[in-house]
Amino acid sequence: MSETPDSAVRAFIEGHRAAFLDDLVEWLRIPSVSADPGRSGDVRRSAEWLAAKLTETGFPTAEVWETDGAPAVFAEWPSGDEGAPTVLVYGHHDVQPAAREDGWHTEPFEPVVKDGRLYARGAADDKGQVFFHTLGVRAHLAATGRTAPAVNLKLLVEGEEESGSEHFADLVRARADRLACDAVIVSDTGMWSEDTPTVCTGMRGLADCQIDLYGPDQDIHSGSFGGAVPNPAMEAARLAAGLHDRNLRVAIPGFYDGVVELTDRERELFAELPFDEKRWLRTAHSHAPLGEAGYSTLERIWARPTAEVNGMGGGYQGPGGKTIVPSTAQLKLSFRLVAGQDTDHVQQAVRRWVADTLPDGIRHEITFWGATRPCLTPLDHPYLRSVVRAMERAFGQKVRFTREGGSGPAADLQDVLGVPVLFLGISVPSDGWHAPNEKVELDLLMKGVETSAHLWSDLAAAGASGTGPGGGLAG
């Protein structure tokens, strides 16, 4: 196995940059909006386009996989080297809805290059970040003289991430044998900024629910009955108010069971980032930070579990007053979870807390809409170090570490396949995911290509002495 020379990689990328961007623009023109049933044909066309392009890239296997929803794309390129680790790249080919009247300066599905940026829906999220691996693997082969990648390379590109990945976990379970690998690379994330390249080491999980409260069989007169019967709207307010203690820790018994605490080193690494809290507050349209005592803002949104009231309802909502005790009320809650927390355990803890808190005379129903598990890769994991080294070679500077406060389907891959999930993304906050005028910085996109080109040889070296299904360091 030979290391990929930096100069040879850059020369190949530069020589093929224009054709690569032409292909990406062609793909971006397909409005693969998975949330819109009227675009289902376009989502399928996007999958078929990608499968054909992966075949053209050199993948011996490129297939469109059917689901009960939108189609996914799977591709595979065996290394041919005995003991080579197997790496699965994850991304998605569907995009968010977009229309000119939303505030776009140009047509969202007519890509435009201006001032070193490519504007189009999906440019950053996620077609651009999926597609950079096609040129990356070709640069890897050209620079090393190989005819196949240094790792057994697989791709899984789903078609309904932007509409909730409803069928993704079932797909992964059904195809687990084809997807078996030593590590997953997720290219559906970003960096801190153009000047500060970073690698994400984990995402929080999610559990969200609605609590329906029932009191009297109908709305009743508050003068005749108020103060003598349970009021479901008041009880919804009590639940919301009791969700946290005075230090803004979640007050649900058992909620923190299993939480993996931040290490001193992780807190130091977070503190190294050039974080401007006042600027962050402006992006949050807020005026002051608030959260669990004893933690910084970044620690709160990346590495601590949280509980939020997403909505409340019940009783009279019209103009003026209406003196009633309402018959029903609703409370919507979401819980962001961190490594070590179990979604089933959290859901049961919430159910017990609600049942123990509500008084007699209030009936309730709790509906959980599903759950996403958290994922976290230790800082010293050999495969994470490979991602960092490859990125540092491409960017020519130190790479720092972040986590992601949101949640995604990466945890399904971790849970079903039993392997670490690693994040490789080059998008920056100004790219405007889900917003009008989404774009990708073309120089950063090429850095993603370069990182991909270096990564496969480094991962092969890291996994050479392991014992995973492809010879790598699984688990």
C-alpha positions as CSV (number, residue, x, y, z in Angstrom):
1,M,0.0,0.0,0.0
2,S,1.5,3.4,-1.0
3,E,0.7,6.7,0.5
4,T,-1.1,9.2,-1.7
5,P,1.3,12.0,-2.8
6,D,-0.1,15.4,-2.1
7,S,1.1,17.0,-5.3
8,A,-0.2,14.2,-7.5
9,V,-3.6,14.4,-5.8
10,R,-3.9,18.2,-6.3
11,A,-2.8,17.9,-9.9
12,F,-5.4,15.3,-10.7
13,I,-8.1,17.3,-8.9
14,E,-7.2,20.5,-10.7
15,G,-7.2,18.7,-14.1
16,H,-10.7,17.3,-13.5
17,R,-12.3,20.1,-11.6
18,A,-14.3,21.5,-14.4
19,A,-15.8,18.2,-15.5
20,F,-16.6,17.4,-11.9
21,L,-18.5,20.6,-11.4
22,D,-20.4,20.1,-14.7
23,D,-21.6,16.8,-13.4
24,L,-22.5,18.2,-10.0
25,V,-24.5,21.0,-11.7
26,E,-26.4,18.4,-13.8
27,W,-27.3,16.5,-10.6
28,L,-28.4,19.7,-8.8
29,R,-30.8,20.4,-11.5
30,I,-32.9,17.4,-10.5
31,P,-35.4,18.7,-7.9
32,S,-35.3,15.6,-5.6
33,V,-37.6,17.0,-2.9
34,S,-38.6,13.9,-0.9
35,A,-41.2,15.7,1.2
36,D,-43.3,16.6,-1.9
37,P,-45.2,13.6,-3.3
38,G,-45.4,15.4,-6.6
39,R,-41.6,15.2,-6.8
40,S,-41.3,11.4,-6.3
41,G,-40.4,10.9,-9.9
42,D,-37.6,13.4,-9.5
43,V,-36.3,11.7,-6.4
44,R,-36.2,8.4,-8.4
45,R,-34.5,10.2,-11.3
46,S,-31.9,11.5,-8.9
47,A,-31.1,8.0,-7.6
48,E,-30.9,6.6,-11.1
49,W,-28.6,9.5,-12.1
50,L,-26.2,8.9,-9.2
51,A,-26.1,5.1,-9.7
52,A,-25.2,5.7,-13.4
53,K,-22.5,8.2,-12.4
54,L,-21.0,5.9,-9.8
55,T,-20.7,3.2,-12.5
56,E,-19.0,5.7,-14.7
57,T,-16.6,6.6,-11.8
58,G,-15.5,3.0,-11.7
59,F,-17.6,1.3,-9.0
60,P,-18.2,-2.3,-10.2
61,T,-21.5,-2.4,-8.3
62,A,-24.0,0.5,-8.3
63,E,-27.6,-0.3,-7.5
64,V,-30.9,1.6,-6.8
65,W,-32.4,0.1,-3.6
66,E,-36.1,0.3,-3.2
67,T,-37.8,1.1,0.1
68,D,-41.4,1.7,1.2
69,G,-40.6,5.4,0.6
70,A,-37.9,6.9,-1.7
71,P,-35.2,4.9,-3.3
72,A,-31.6,4.8,-2.0
73,V,-28.4,4.2,-3.9
74,F,-25.8,1.6,-3.0
75,A,-22.3,1.2,-4.5
76,E,-19.4,-1.0,-3.8
77,W,-15.7,-1.2,-5.0
78,P,-13.7,-4.0,-3.4
79,S,-10.0,-3.3,-2.7
80,G,-8.6,-6.6,-3.7
81,D,-6.1,-6.3,-0.9
82,E,-6.2,-9.1,1.7
83,G,-7.2,-7.7,5.1
84,A,-8.2,-4.3,3.8
85,P,-10.8,-2.6,6.0
86,T,-14.3,-2.0,4.7
87,V,-15.6,1.6,4.8
88,L,-19.1,2.7,4.2
89,V,-19.8,6.4,3.1
90,Y,-23.2,7.7,4.0
91,G,-25.1,10.7,2.5
92,H,-28.4,11.6,1.0
93,H,-29.6,12.6,-2.5
94,D,-32.9,14.2,-1.5
95,V,-33.2,17.9,-0.8
96,Q,-35.4,20.4,1.0
97,P,-38.2,22.2,-0.8
98,A,-37.2,25.4,-2.5
99,A,-38.9,28.0,-4.7
100,R,-37.9,31.4,-6.0
101,E,-40.6,33.2,-4.0
102,D,-39.0,31.9,-0.7
103,G,-36.3,34.5,-1.1
104,W,-33.9,32.9,-3.6
105,H,-32.0,35.4,-5.8
106,T,-31.9,32.8,-8.6
107,E,-33.9,29.7,-9.5
108,P,-33.0,27.1,-6.8
109,F,-32.7,24.2,-9.3
110,E,-30.8,26.2,-11.9
111,P,-27.3,26.2,-10.3
112,V,-25.3,29.4,-10.6
113,V,-21.5,29.9,-9.9
114,K,-20.6,33.4,-8.6
115,D,-17.6,34.6,-6.6
116,G,-16.3,31.2,-6.1
117,R,-19.6,29.8,-4.8
118,L,-22.1,27.4,-6.3
119,Y,-25.6,28.3,-5.5
120,A,-28.4,25.7,-5.7
121,R,-30.6,23.6,-3.5
122,G,-28.5,20.7,-2.4
123,A,-25.2,22.3,-3.2
124,A,-24.0,21.7,0.4
125,D,-26.8,19.6,1.8
126,D,-26.0,17.0,0.6
127,K,-25.3,16.4,-3.0
128,G,-22.1,18.4,-3.1
129,Q,-20.7,16.6,-0.1
130,V,-21.7,13.2,-1.4
131,F,-20.4,13.9,-4.9
132,F,-16.9,15.0,-3.8
133,H,-16.1,11.3,-3.0
134,T,-16.4,10.4,-6.7
135,L,-13.5,12.7,-7.7
136,G,-11.7,11.9,-4.4
137,V,-11.5,8.1,-5.1
138,R,-10.3,8.8,-8.7
139,A,-7.6,11.1,-7.4
140,H,-6.6,8.4,-4.9
141,L,-6.2,5.8,-7.7
142,A,-4.4,8.1,-10.0
143,A,-1.9,9.3,-7.4
144,T,-1.1,5.8,-6.0
145,G,-1.2,3.9,-9.3
146,R,-3.8,1.6,-7.9
147,T,-6.7,0.1,-9.9
148,A,-9.0,-0.2,-6.9
149,P,-9.2,1.7,-3.6
150,A,-7.0,0.9,-0.7
151,V,-10.1,0.0,1.3
152,N,-13.2,-1.9,0.4
153,L,-15.3,1.1,-0.4
154,K,-19.1,1.2,-0.1
155,L,-21.6,4.0,-0.5
156,L,-25.1,4.3,0.8
157,V,-27.0,7.4,-0.3
158,E,-30.5,7.6,1.0
159,G,-33.5,9.3,-0.6
160,E,-35.6,10.6,2.3
161,E,-33.3,12.1,4.9
162,E,-35.0,15.5,4.4
163,S,-38.4,14.0,5.1
164,G,-37.4,12.1,8.3
165,S,-35.6,8.9,7.1
166,E,-38.8,7.0,7.9
167,H,-37.7,3.8,6.2
168,F,-33.9,4.1,6.7
169,A,-33.5,1.9,9.8
170,D,-35.6,-0.8,8.2
171,L,-33.4,-0.6,5.0
172,V,-30.2,-0.9,7.0
173,R,-31.5,-3.9,9.0
174,A,-32.7,-5.6,5.8
175,R,-29.4,-5.0,4.0
176,A,-27.1,-5.4,6.9
177,D,-25.1,-8.1,5.2
178,R,-24.4,-5.9,2.1
179,L,-23.6,-3.0,4.3
180,A,-21.2,-4.8,6.7
181,C,-18.1,-2.6,7.3
182,D,-15.5,-1.5,9.8
183,A,-16.4,2.1,9.9
184,V,-19.0,4.6,8.5
185,I,-18.0,7.9,7.1
186,V,-20.9,10.4,7.2
187,S,-20.6,13.3,4.7
188,D,-23.6,15.2,5.8
189,T,-22.1,17.6,8.2
190,G,-19.9,20.7,8.3
191,M,-16.9,22.6,9.7
192,W,-16.7,25.4,12.2
193,S,-15.7,28.0,9.5
194,E,-13.7,28.6,6.4
195,D,-10.7,29.4,8.5
196,T,-11.1,26.7,11.1
197,P,-11.4,23.1,9.7
198,T,-13.0,20.8,12.2
199,V,-14.1,17.2,12.5
200,C,-17.4,16.3,14.2
201,T,-17.1,13.5,16.7
202,G,-20.7,12.9,17.6
203,M,-24.4,13.7,17.3
204,R,-27.1,13.9,19.9
205,G,-30.0,11.6,19.9
206,L,-33.7,12.6,20.0
207,A,-36.9,11.5,21.6
208,D,-40.0,13.7,21.2
209,C,-43.6,13.3,22.3
210,Q,-47.0,14.8,22.8
211,I,-48.8,14.6,26.1
212,D,-52.6,14.9,25.8
213,L,-54.4,15.7,29.1
214,Y,-58.1,15.2,29.7
215,G,-60.2,16.7,32.6
216,P,-63.9,17.4,32.5
217,D,-65.8,15.7,29.7
218,Q,-66.5,19.1,28.3
219,D,-65.5,22.7,28.9
220,I,-67.3,23.9,32.1
221,H,-68.0,27.2,33.8
222,S,-65.0,28.4,35.9
223,G,-67.2,30.3,38.3
224,S,-69.4,27.2,39.1
225,F,-66.6,24.6,39.0
226,G,-63.2,26.3,39.0
227,G,-61.0,25.6,42.0
228,A,-63.0,22.4,42.7
229,V,-62.1,20.2,39.7
230,P,-58.7,19.4,38.0
231,N,-57.8,21.8,35.1
232,P,-55.9,20.1,32.3
233,A,-54.4,23.3,31.0
234,M,-53.0,24.2,34.5
235,E,-51.6,20.7,34.8
236,A,-49.9,21.0,31.4
237,A,-48.3,24.2,32.7
238,R,-47.2,22.4,35.9
239,L,-45.6,19.7,33.8
240,A,-43.8,22.3,31.7
241,A,-42.6,24.3,34.7
242,G,-41.5,21.1,36.5
243,L,-39.3,19.9,33.6
244,H,-36.2,21.5,35.1
245,D,-34.8,22.3,38.5
246,R,-33.4,25.7,39.6
247,N,-30.0,24.9,37.9
248,L,-31.9,24.0,34.7
249,R,-31.0,20.4,35.0
250,V,-33.8,18.1,33.7
251,A,-35.8,17.1,36.7
252,I,-37.2,13.8,35.4
253,P,-35.9,11.0,37.7
254,G,-33.6,8.6,35.8
255,F,-33.1,11.0,32.9
256,Y,-29.3,11.2,33.3
257,D,-28.8,7.5,33.8
258,G,-25.8,6.4,31.7
259,V,-24.7,9.8,30.5
260,V,-21.1,9.9,29.3
261,E,-19.6,12.9,30.9
262,L,-17.3,15.3,29.1
263,T,-13.6,14.7,29.8
264,D,-11.3,17.6,30.8
265,R,-9.6,17.2,27.4
266,E,-12.8,17.5,25.5
267,R,-13.7,20.6,27.4
268,E,-10.3,22.0,26.6
269,L,-10.7,21.3,22.9
270,F,-14.2,22.9,22.8
271,A,-12.7,26.0,24.5
272,E,-10.0,26.3,21.8
273,L,-12.6,27.1,19.2
274,P,-13.0,30.8,18.3
275,F,-16.5,31.0,19.7
276,D,-18.1,34.4,19.8
277,E,-21.1,34.0,22.1
278,K,-22.6,37.4,21.2
279,R,-22.5,36.6,17.5
280,W,-24.0,33.2,18.2
281,L,-26.8,34.7,20.2
282,R,-27.6,36.9,17.2
283,T,-27.9,33.8,15.0
284,A,-30.2,32.4,17.6
285,H,-32.3,35.6,17.6
286,S,-31.9,35.7,21.4
287,H,-30.4,38.1,23.9
288,A,-28.8,36.1,26.7
289,P,-27.4,32.5,27.1
290,L,-29.3,30.2,29.4
291,G,-28.9,26.5,30.3
292,E,-27.6,23.9,32.7
293,A,-25.4,25.4,35.3
294,G,-21.7,24.6,35.2
295,Y,-21.4,24.2,31.4
296,S,-20.5,26.5,28.6
297,T,-22.8,27.2,25.7
298,L,-21.0,24.9,23.3
299,E,-21.0,22.1,26.0
300,R,-24.7,22.6,26.5
301,I,-25.7,22.3,22.8
302,W,-23.2,19.6,21.9
303,A,-22.6,17.3,24.8
304,R,-25.4,17.7,27.4
305,P,-28.9,16.2,27.3
306,T,-31.7,18.7,27.1
307,A,-35.5,18.9,27.4
308,E,-37.5,21.5,25.6
309,V,-41.2,22.5,25.5
310,N,-42.0,22.7,21.8
311,G,-45.6,23.7,22.2
312,M,-48.6,24.0,24.5
313,G,-52.3,24.2,23.8
314,G,-55.6,23.9,25.5
315,G,-58.6,26.0,26.4
316,Y,-60.0,29.1,24.8
317,Q,-57.7,30.8,22.2
318,G,-60.0,33.3,20.7
319,P,-60.3,37.1,21.2
320,G,-61.3,38.3,24.6
321,G,-62.0,36.1,27.6
322,K,-64.0,33.0,28.1
323,T,-64.3,31.8,31.7
324,I,-64.0,28.1,31.5
325,V,-62.2,25.1,32.8
326,P,-61.1,23.5,29.6
327,S,-61.7,19.8,29.0
328,T,-58.3,19.1,27.3
329,A,-54.8,20.4,26.9
330,Q,-51.7,19.3,25.1
331,L,-47.9,19.6,25.7
332,K,-45.2,18.8,23.1
333,L,-41.8,18.0,24.4
334,S,-38.4,17.0,22.8
335,F,-35.4,15.5,24.5
336,R,-31.9,15.7,23.0
337,L,-29.8,12.8,24.2
338,V,-26.1,12.2,24.5
339,A,-23.8,9.1,24.5
340,G,-24.7,6.6,27.2
341,Q,-28.4,7.4,27.3
342,D,-30.9,4.8,26.1
343,T,-33.9,6.1,24.2
344,D,-36.2,3.4,25.6
345,H,-35.1,4.1,29.1
346,V,-35.7,7.9,28.6
347,Q,-39.2,7.3,27.2
348,Q,-40.1,5.1,30.2
349,A,-38.7,7.7,32.6
350,V,-40.9,10.4,31.0
351,R,-44.0,8.2,31.2
352,R,-43.4,7.5,34.9
353,W,-42.7,11.1,35.6
354,V,-45.9,12.3,34.0
355,A,-48.0,9.6,35.7
356,D,-46.5,10.4,39.1
357,T,-46.9,14.2,38.6
358,L,-50.5,14.4,37.4
359,P,-53.3,14.5,40.0
360,D,-56.3,12.2,40.2
361,G,-59.0,13.3,37.8
362,I,-56.6,14.0,34.9
363,R,-56.3,11.3,32.3
364,H,-53.5,11.4,29.9
365,E,-52.0,9.8,26.8
366,I,-48.4,10.0,25.7
367,T,-47.4,9.6,22.1
368,F,-43.7,9.2,21.2
369,W,-43.0,9.7,17.5
370,G,-39.9,7.7,17.4
371,A,-36.4,7.9,18.6
372,T,-32.9,8.6,17.3
373,R,-30.0,7.3,19.3
374,P,-26.9,9.4,20.0
375,C,-23.5,8.5,18.6
376,L,-20.0,9.4,19.7
377,T,-16.5,8.4,18.5
378,P,-13.7,8.6,21.1
379,L,-11.0,11.1,20.3
380,D,-8.3,8.4,20.3
381,H,-10.1,6.0,17.9
382,P,-7.6,5.1,15.1
383,Y,-10.1,5.7,12.3
384,L,-11.0,9.1,13.7
385,R,-7.2,9.9,13.7
386,S,-7.2,8.9,10.0
387,V,-9.9,11.4,9.1
388,V,-8.1,14.1,11.0
389,R,-4.7,13.4,9.3
390,A,-6.3,13.3,5.8
391,M,-8.1,16.6,6.5
392,E,-4.9,18.2,7.8
393,R,-3.0,17.2,4.7
394,A,-5.7,18.8,2.5
395,F,-6.1,22.0,4.5
396,G,-2.5,22.4,5.6
397,Q,-3.4,23.3,9.1
398,K,-4.5,21.9,12.5
399,V,-7.9,20.3,12.5
400,R,-10.0,20.9,15.7
401,F,-13.0,19.0,17.0
402,T,-16.7,19.7,17.4
403,R,-19.9,17.8,18.0
404,E,-23.3,18.3,16.5
405,G,-26.2,19.4,18.6
406,G,-28.8,18.0,16.2
407,S,-29.7,14.4,15.4
408,G,-29.7,12.3,12.3
409,P,-29.9,8.7,11.0
410,A,-26.1,8.1,11.5
411,A,-27.0,6.4,14.8
412,D,-29.0,3.8,12.9
413,L,-25.9,2.7,11.0
414,Q,-23.9,2.6,14.3
415,D,-26.5,0.5,16.1
416,V,-27.3,-1.9,13.3
417,L,-23.8,-2.4,11.9
418,G,-22.0,-2.1,15.3
419,V,-19.2,0.1,14.0
420,P,-17.9,3.6,14.7
421,V,-19.4,6.6,12.8
422,L,-17.0,9.2,11.7
423,F,-17.9,12.6,10.2
424,L,-16.3,14.2,7.2
425,G,-17.9,17.4,6.0
426,I,-16.6,20.7,4.5
427,S,-19.8,22.8,4.6
428,V,-19.7,26.0,6.7
429,P,-22.5,27.8,8.6
430,S,-22.9,30.4,5.9
431,D,-23.9,27.8,3.3
432,G,-27.5,28.2,4.4
433,W,-28.8,24.6,4.7
434,H,-32.6,24.5,4.3
435,A,-32.6,28.3,3.6
436,P,-32.9,30.4,0.5
437,N,-29.7,30.8,-1.6
438,E,-28.0,27.6,-0.3
439,K,-24.5,27.5,-1.6
440,V,-21.1,25.7,-1.3
441,E,-17.7,27.3,-1.3
442,L,-16.0,25.7,-4.3
443,D,-12.5,25.9,-2.8
444,L,-13.7,24.1,0.3
445,L,-15.5,21.5,-1.9
446,M,-12.2,20.8,-3.5
447,K,-10.6,20.4,-0.1
448,G,-13.3,17.8,0.6
449,V,-12.2,16.0,-2.6
450,E,-8.6,16.1,-1.5
451,T,-9.4,14.8,2.0
452,S,-11.3,11.9,0.5
453,A,-8.3,11.1,-1.8
454,H,-5.9,10.9,1.2
455,L,-8.3,9.1,3.5
456,W,-8.5,5.7,1.9
457,S,-4.8,4.9,2.2
458,D,-4.7,6.2,5.8
459,L,-7.7,4.1,6.8
460,A,-6.1,1.1,5.2
461,A,-3.0,1.6,7.3
462,A,-5.0,2.1,10.5
463,G,-7.0,-1.1,9.9
464,A,-4.2,-3.3,8.7
465,S,-3.7,-5.0,12.1
466,G,-7.3,-5.0,13.2
467,T,-9.9,-7.8,13.4
468,G,-13.1,-6.4,11.9
469,P,-15.1,-7.9,9.1
470,G,-12.8,-6.4,6.5
471,G,-9.6,-6.8,8.7
472,G,-10.2,-3.4,10.4
473,L,-10.8,-2.2,13.9
474,A,-14.5,-2.7,14.2
475,G,-16.6,-1.6,17.1
